[in-house]
């Protein structure tokens, strides 16, 4: 998938700080590239979690990140 395709499809993301990488992992069809996409998504989510750590805001985003991490685990599971 070309970078342009990912960028064009993610312009309206609610949480672009991490959702671009997350979406790229979900859309990756090459099993050889999947681990690097997953790692990039996990790093982006972790960084965003750290940024929100001392904030009382972000409940919805924290829930979305938890859901995203769960989905990443599912796509990494063989046979899924």
C-alpha beads as a LAMMPS data file, in Angstrom:
LAMMPS data file: protein, C-alpha beads

80 atoms
79 bonds

1 atom types
1 bond types

-500.0 500.0 xlo xhi
-500.0 500.0 ylo yhi
-500.0 500.0 zlo zhi

Masses

1 110.0

Atoms # bond

1 1 1 0.000 0.000 0.000
2 1 1 1.400 3.392 -0.925
3 1 1 1.895 6.036 1.736
4 1 1 -0.404 8.361 -0.189
5 1 1 -3.227 5.854 0.096
6 1 1 -2.854 5.669 3.889
7 1 1 -2.660 9.463 4.242
8 1 1 -5.699 10.033 2.060
9 1 1 -7.783 7.561 4.050
10 1 1 -6.777 8.917 7.462
11 1 1 -7.355 12.645 7.060
12 1 1 -10.447 12.626 9.254
13 1 1 -9.160 10.504 12.126
14 1 1 -10.266 11.554 15.580
15 1 1 -6.863 10.747 17.158
16 1 1 -4.290 11.102 14.350
17 1 1 -1.321 11.048 16.767
18 1 1 -1.520 7.254 16.795
19 1 1 -4.377 6.173 14.544
20 1 1 -2.422 6.527 11.286
21 1 1 0.077 3.890 12.397
22 1 1 -2.696 1.752 13.850
23 1 1 -4.686 1.858 10.625
24 1 1 -1.564 1.027 8.603
25 1 1 -1.083 -2.082 10.768
26 1 1 -4.699 -3.139 10.332
27 1 1 -4.526 -2.702 6.570
28 1 1 -1.151 -4.417 6.063
29 1 1 -1.550 -7.532 3.935
30 1 1 2.109 -8.524 3.690
31 1 1 2.901 -10.877 6.599
32 1 1 6.570 -9.882 6.354
33 1 1 5.735 -6.193 6.916
34 1 1 3.084 -6.748 9.578
35 1 1 5.475 -6.929 12.557
36 1 1 7.057 -3.563 11.737
37 1 1 3.619 -1.973 11.232
38 1 1 2.407 -3.391 14.540
39 1 1 5.529 -2.153 16.325
40 1 1 5.064 1.351 14.885
41 1 1 1.432 1.374 16.043
42 1 1 2.366 0.166 19.520
43 1 1 5.062 2.831 19.838
44 1 1 2.699 5.584 18.683
45 1 1 0.030 4.439 21.162
46 1 1 2.567 4.199 24.001
47 1 1 3.854 7.714 23.288
48 1 1 0.332 9.082 23.281
49 1 1 -0.461 7.261 26.527
50 1 1 2.608 8.873 28.069
51 1 1 1.501 12.301 26.833
52 1 1 -1.912 11.798 28.457
53 1 1 -0.541 10.270 31.671
54 1 1 -0.841 13.439 33.755
55 1 1 -3.997 14.685 32.105
56 1 1 -7.498 14.405 33.473
57 1 1 -8.797 14.636 29.889
58 1 1 -8.670 11.922 27.316
59 1 1 -10.956 9.246 28.725
60 1 1 -12.429 8.547 25.294
61 1 1 -9.011 8.478 23.660
62 1 1 -7.638 6.165 26.343
63 1 1 -10.520 3.770 25.708
64 1 1 -9.873 3.950 21.960
65 1 1 -6.200 3.142 22.534
66 1 1 -7.124 0.154 24.688
67 1 1 -9.437 -1.097 21.968
68 1 1 -6.715 -0.553 19.359
69 1 1 -4.174 -2.536 21.370
70 1 1 -6.676 -5.369 21.696
71 1 1 -7.264 -5.372 17.926
72 1 1 -3.503 -5.423 17.316
73 1 1 -3.217 -8.530 19.497
74 1 1 -5.970 -10.182 17.455
75 1 1 -4.288 -9.536 14.082
76 1 1 -1.014 -10.899 15.476
77 1 1 -2.639 -14.167 16.538
78 1 1 -2.057 -16.938 13.982
79 1 1 -5.218 -18.222 12.380
80 1 1 -7.178 -15.014 12.831

Bonds

1 1 1 2
2 1 2 3
3 1 3 4
4 1 4 5
5 1 5 6
6 1 6 7
7 1 7 8
8 1 8 9
9 1 9 10
10 1 10 11
11 1 11 12
12 1 12 13
13 1 13 14
14 1 14 15
15 1 15 16
16 1 16 17
17 1 17 18
18 1 18 19
19 1 19 20
20 1 20 21
21 1 21 22
22 1 22 23
23 1 23 24
24 1 24 25
25 1 25 26
26 1 26 27
27 1 27 28
28 1 28 29
29 1 29 30
30 1 30 31
31 1 31 32
32 1 32 33
33 1 33 34
34 1 34 35
35 1 35 36
36 1 36 37
37 1 37 38
38 1 38 39
39 1 39 40
40 1 40 41
41 1 41 42
42 1 42 43
43 1 43 44
44 1 44 45
45 1 45 46
46 1 46 47
47 1 47 48
48 1 48 49
49 1 49 50
50 1 50 51
51 1 51 52
52 1 52 53
53 1 53 54
54 1 54 55
55 1 55 56
56 1 56 57
57 1 57 58
58 1 58 59
59 1 59 60
60 1 60 61
61 1 61 62
62 1 62 63
63 1 63 64
64 1 64 65
65 1 65 66
66 1 66 67
67 1 67 68
68 1 68 69
69 1 69 70
70 1 70 71
71 1 71 72
72 1 72 73
73 1 73 74
74 1 74 75
75 1 75 76
76 1 76 77
77 1 77 78
78 1 78 79
79 1 79 80
